[in-house]
Amino acid sequence: MRTQVNRTAQFGELVAAAYDGAACYSRDPREVLRLATGAVMSMLRHTRRTAFCQLRPTTRIRATNSCQST
């Protein structure tokens, strides 16, 4: 289920579209719920990953542990 989206959608529209799409694959309400939930979670993970990559600085900062005892 891949769709090109060219506009920002409300979260409710996303969930409704996922349920409509999942309903095409099964008549069992639990299976529809499982499919729709998986689709929404996949889209949210993709969005979070994309947003994180855009916000990440281009230079790498080396992490130092300030709690080390000397």
Number of C-alpha atoms within 10 A of each C-alpha: 6 5 5 5 7 6 6 7 9 8 11 9 10 16 16 13 15 20 19 13 16 22 17 9 11 13 10 10 11 10 14 20 16 13 18 22 16 14 21 18 12 12 13 13 12 12 12 12 11 11 11 11 11 10 8 9 9 8 6 7 7 6 6 7 7 6 6 6 5 3
